[in-house]
Amino acid sequence: MNWEAIGVIAELVGALAVVITLLYVAVQIRLAREDSQVQGTYSSIDLYNKSRSHIIDNPDLTELLAKANRDEKLTDAEDLRLGTFTNDLVMTCFFSYKTTLKYIPLYERSADIGYLTEFFKRNPGTLRYWKTEREFVNTMDSEFSKLVDAQMADAANTD
């Protein structure tokens, strides 16, 4: 075998190594993206579980939600507490939505919005806080507010 044939074989082996490396990198990128999607979903679920646990673990907050849903007059302190809780929930959904869209392009866009609208549907006494929060959220991203409003309108039409 002469040096020229050895050179051709070495070039073929090198080209094959480059192709294998590119395939390996492509698989690793896909796996990393899928892992990011899973982690983003778990992160969102964890945030929602924490907001639910506030209600479950705190009977006073549960009663406060029930009182607002019965359309009973709230004290200033109760109003502040329920408004703060609703603000936290809106911000949790909003930032989860924005973060997940930014880092996980295949994310189901309506999950965070659906969670929020379901909360408002089950707790109509909190809807007035959304009106205030909407204005604040609009300063950051009006698309989120429009999607929440559209889903709430759809929910109202199906009831």
N, C-alpha and C positions, 0 to 999 in steps of 0.2 A: 504494500500500500504506500502510495507516495504522499508527500506533504500536502499536496493540493486536495486530495480526497479527504485527508484528515481535517483540513480546514473547513471543507464543505460540511462534513459531519458535525464539527464543533459549532458551526453557524446554525445548523438545524437544531441541535440540542439547545443552544442558547435561545433560539426563537421559541422552541417548545417551552422552555423554562419561563420565558416572558408571558406566554399565553396562560400557562398554569398559574403564575403569580397574579395576573389580572383577574382570572376566574376566582381565585382565592379571595382577593380583595373585594370583588363584587359580592361574593357570598357573605363576607364579614360585614360589609356595609348594610346589606339587607337584614342580616341578623341583628345588628345594632339598632337599625330603625324599628324593627319589630319589638325589640326589647324596650326602646323608648316609648313606643305606643302602650305597651303593657304597663310600664312604670307610670306613665301619665294617667292611665285609667285608674290604677291603684291609688295614685295620689288624689285624684278627684273623689274617688269613693271614700277615702280616708277623711277628706275635708267634709264631705256630706255626713258621714257617720258622726263626726265630732259635732256638727251643728244639731243633728238629731239627738245626740246624747245630752246636749244642754237641756233640751226639752224633757227628755226621759228622766234624767238625773235630778232635775230641779222642779219639784212640784209647784213652786210658786210661779215659775215661768209657764208651766203647763196651764195653771189656772188663769194666768194673765192672758194667754192666747185664747182660752175658752171665753173669758170675760169680753175680750175684744170681738170675738166671733158672735157673741150674743148681743153685740152692739150696746153694751153697758158703758157708762161713762167711766173713763180711766182717770186716776189722779195724775197730777203732773209727773210724779216719780214713775208711775206705771207706764205712762205714755213715753217717757224718756227711755225706760228700760226696754219696752217692746220696740220702739224705734231703733234703738242701738242694736238689738238682736236682729231685726230685719235688715238693717244696714250691713251688719256683718255677713249675713246670708247672701245678700245681693253682691257684696264685694267678693265673697268667696266664689260665687258662681261666675262673676264677671272675670276675675283674674284666672280662674281655672280655664274658662273659655278662651281667653286671650293667650294664655301660656300654651295651652294644648294646640291651638291653631298655629302658633308660631313654630313650635317644635315638632308637631305631629300632624303633617298635612292630611293624612287620611282619617283623622279624628271625626267621629260623627258630630257634626256641628250642633245638633239640637239637644244633646244630652244635658248640658248645663242649663240651657234655657228651659228645657222640659222639667228639670228638677225644680227650678224657680217657679215656673208657672203652676206646677202641681202644688207647691207650697201655698201660693196665693189662692189657688182654687179651694184648697182644703181649709184655708184660714183667711176668709174674706175680710176679717177685721184688720188685716195687715195691708190691704190694698192701698190705703191712703198713704202709707209710708213709701210704697213703690212710686207714687207720683212725685214725691220729693227726691227719692233716689234716682229716678229716671233723669231728672235735670242734671244731677251730678255726673251720672254715667255718660250722658250725652256729651259732656265736655271732654271725655276721654275717647268715646267711640259710640257714635249714634247707631251704628248697625246693630249692636247688642240690644239696645233699647227697642228698636223697631222690631227685631225678631221676637223679643219677649212680648211686646204689645200684640203682634200678629198671632202668636200662639195663644195668648189669653183671649183674644177675640174669637179664634177658632174654637177654643174650649167653651166659651160662652154660647157659641152658636150650636154646639153639639149637645149641650145640656137641655 
